[in-house]
């Protein structure tokens, strides 16, 4: 079956997530391998690619390893999977409260309930946070995601969630049917969800496995920087560690797709000699992004899809795929 044909109704992501990939699925799907042994997604976020593959029926017969270093994200998704009805009940109560109290409800949930509860859990470490997540905490995270500014998940240096309220009129907070569909996808017997760093997931990928990496992006400008999904952030050194882990996985025979910004540093990393030896190639795709402290700087940008999988362009709009622009005498393969 062609990669762009969907055999069943699509399962949409549950959470909005900075840099979510729903708008780029046409271009990304051109790099899905025709067959693979296992699927790994070590920067799960909203999970747009996982849900796309799941909706296409591409994950029915393969083990799936989803992971993220953010224990709140993993804890929330696990509770949605295991205690769906309780999460829906708690989220419906928050929706009713928000209808009555609006912004006051948002800040009461953020500062009076969510942060104190999760910060108390953090003293036990990430594994404890995941294990101790409750339906009420999961509902609060979904509520804050649906009503906070741009759907961001951002932590300050003390590890507290500090996103301000968004400007929404009657946001849809509790979509019980969507929660049920997401939970059903997570309950597939071959889907596993763990809290671990990206290098551990990539180290497990071997010949014939498919890995999709959607790390925090290298910023195109100082005002566009956003990498605080965890209190420690995601640095340029982390980007370099990721590139080395991606190259190693490619050399072991894995199929790898990476999304990132079109920043010069990214083109330099993936235009390196070892990346070219690993058959990694870059393609520019247009996207719209809203993560910038200046509203005038938000809008259309180019992003990079980096992969060792030759693209299958059947059903892909030509405007979605562009060759990378060469920079200052540096030839990018």
Residue, then its C-alpha position, 0 to 999 in steps of 0.5 A: x500500500x502506498x505510504x500516503x494512503x490511509x486505511x482507517x480514520x486518523x488518530x490526531x495527537x492529544x497535545x499541542x507541542x512546540x514544533x509539532x509535525x502535523x503540517x509536515x506529515x506529507x513531506x515526512x511520509x516521503x521518507x517512511x521506509x517501505x518496511x521496517x522491523x521496529x519503530x523508535x521515536x525518542x523525542x515523542x512530544x505530540x507524537x504526530x508521526x507515530x499517530x500518522x504511522x498508526x493511522x496508516x496501519x504501518x505499526x500493526x505488526x512491529x514493536x514500537x518504542x516511544x520515549x521522551x526525557x520529560x517525565x510529565x509527558x510520559x507520565x501523562x500519556x501512561x495514565x491516559x492509556x491506563x486510566x482513561x475514564x478517570x482522566x476524562x472525568x477530571x478533565x471535564x471538571x476542569x473544563x466546567x471550572x474554566x467555563x465559570x472562572x476563565x483565566x483565574x482558573x488557569x493560574x489557580x491550576x498552574x500555581x496552586x495545584x499542578x506545580x506544587x504537586x509535580x514539584x513534590x514528586x520531582x524529589x524522587x527523580x524522573x522514574x518516580x514522577x512517571x510512576x506516581x502520575x495520577x489522572x488528576x495530574x494528567x488532566x491538569x497537564x492537558x488542561x494547561x496545554x489546551x488553555x496556555x499560550x501556544x500550547x507550550x510546555x516550558x519549565x524555569x530553572x527551578x523546574x516549575x511550569x511557567x507558561x502564561x494563559x493563552x488568548x482563547x475563546x471557549x477552547x475545547x478542553x475535554x474531547x472524550x472521543x479523542x482521548x479514547x482514540x489516543x488511549x486505544x493507540x497507546x494500548x496496542x500490545x506492541x507499543x511501549x512508552x518509557x522515560x529515557x534520554x535519546x541516546x539510549x533509544x538510538x543505541x537500541x536501533x539496529x539494522x532494519x529499524x526505523x527511527x524518527x527524531x524530532x529534537x528541540x530545534x536549533x534557533x534561527x534567531x536569538x528571539x526564536x530560541x525554545x528548548x526548555x521542555x526540561x529544566x536543563x534545556x537542549x544545547x548545541x552540545x546536545x545537538x552534536x551528541x544527537x548527530x553522532x548517535x544518528x550517524x551511528x544508528x545509520x551505520x548499523x543499518x537503521x532507517x533514520x529521519x530527523x527534523x530540525x531547523x534550517x539553522x547554519x549549525x544544523x547544516x554544518x552538522x549534517x553536512x559533515x563527512x561522517x554524516x555523508x558517509x552514513x548516506x544522510x541527506x537534507x531536504x528543505x521544507x516550508x513550515x509555519x512556526x509561532x515560537x518567537x518572542x516577537x510576533x512580527x518574526x513568526x510565520x513561514x520558515x524553512x525546516x530540514x528533513x535529514x534522512x538516509x531514506x531516499x524519498x518516495x515522492x508519490x502523492x507528495x506536493x512538489x512545493x513541500x520538498x526543496x533542495x537545501x540552499x548552498x551557503x558561502x562556498x560550502x557544498x551541502x550534499 
